[in-house]
Amino acid sequence: MFGVFRGKLHLLAHITPCKTDGKDATQELTDYCTETAPIVTDLGTIHAVIGHVRTRKCYGIIDRSSISVRATFEVDSESSSDDEEY
């Protein structure tokens, strides 16, 4: 069923996109009142994480991301799953 992904570790994220009427929260103050259907995606496709705050029956987006600041995910070369017990 999983084909080439069989036997490999994948980190997934459950996210709910919001409708911003084409506004870019990195460029201007942006709010939203409507969300789209939740989706599950590979964590590697996520480029930034934002927050929101309820305001006037909608939500304002808090976006501190910029081109010079991005989250990265690195494998810790000093530990391995063989060394750890769960």
Residue pairs with C-beta under 8 A, 6 or more apart in sequence:
10 42
10 43
11 42
11 43
11 44
12 40
12 41
12 42
12 43
13 40
13 41
13 42
13 43
13 46
14 38
14 39
14 40
15 38
15 39
15 40
15 41
15 46
16 35
16 36
16 37
16 38
16 39
17 35
17 36
17 39
18 32
18 34
18 35
18 36
18 52
18 59
18 61
19 32
19 33
19 34
19 35
19 36
20 30
20 31
20 32
20 61
23 30
24 30
25 50
25 61
25 63
26 63
26 65
26 66
29 60
30 60
30 61
30 63
31 55
31 56
31 58
31 59
31 60
31 61
32 52
32 58
32 59
32 61
33 57
33 58
33 59
43 73
44 73
46 71
47 65
47 70
48 63
48 65
48 70
48 71
49 65
49 71
50 61
50 62
50 63
50 64
50 65
51 61
51 62
52 59
52 60
52 61
52 62
53 59
53 60
53 62
